[in-house]
Amino acid sequence: MPLPKFGLKGASPNGTFGPIANDKPVKVSMELPAELHRDLTAYAEVLARETGQPVGDAVRLIVPMLERFIASDRGFAKARRISI
């Protein structure tokens, strides 16, 4: 019977158990250029119109946008595989 899979934090692809990653959120404070903030706000408004769901604070879009950017960066994925 195969070992249970607990996601990325519980078992590696070969079934061995390793350390659990620290998933505690990290608070970051940063300044956005005014033009970028305006663009982010406009992006949130367009997204709200297209989805029919209010976005609320446009700044909350930064995390999912960064996650998608990093996930789609093939050069980063390759470099990460090489360094592991």
N, C-alpha and C positions, 0 to 999 in steps of 0.2 A: 504494500500500500504506500503511495507517495506521501511525502510530508505535506502538511497543509501550507498554503501560501498566505502570508499575512501582509502582502503588499511590499512596498519598497523598504519599509522599516523593519520587517520581521525576519525575512529569509532572503538569501541571495538566490540568483537564478539556479545555482547548483544545489540548493536545498540546505546549505549550511546556515547557521545562525550567526549574526554579527551584532555589532553595537547598534543600538537604536539612535537614530539621528535626533539631535536637539531641535525640536520643531517650535520652540518658544518664539513668538513674533519678536522682531527687532524694531524698535521705534527709530525712525529716521526723520530728521528735519532738514528741509532743503528749500532753496529759493528757486522759483521758476522765472525765466524771463517773461515779462508782461505779454509779449506776443505769443509765446508758447502757451501761457495760461489762457489767453483769449481763444487760441486754436483748440485747446482741450475743452473749453467750455462750449465752443461751437460744435465740436465733435460729439459731446454728450447730448446736446440738443438734437442733432441729426439722429443719433442712435435712439434717443427717446421717441422721436417721431416714427422711425422705421420699425421699432419693436412694440410701440404702444405702451411702453413701461417707462415711468420716470426714472432717471438716473440718480437724481438727487445731487450730491456734491460731485462735481466732475473730477476732483482730485482722487476720488475712490476708483477711478478708471486706471490710474497709473499702475497699480500692481498687476491686474490682469493683462494690461498692454505689455508690460515688461516680461511677464511670464510667456506670453505668446511670441514676443520678439526673440527671447532666448531659445525657446523651443524650436523655432523655425530657422535659427542661424546654423547652417550646415558646417560652416568653418569652425564655430565654437564646439559643436557636437564632435567633430573629428578631432579637434585639439584635446578635448576632454577624454575621449577614448584613448588617445595616444598617451596621455599623462597618467592614466589609471593603471 
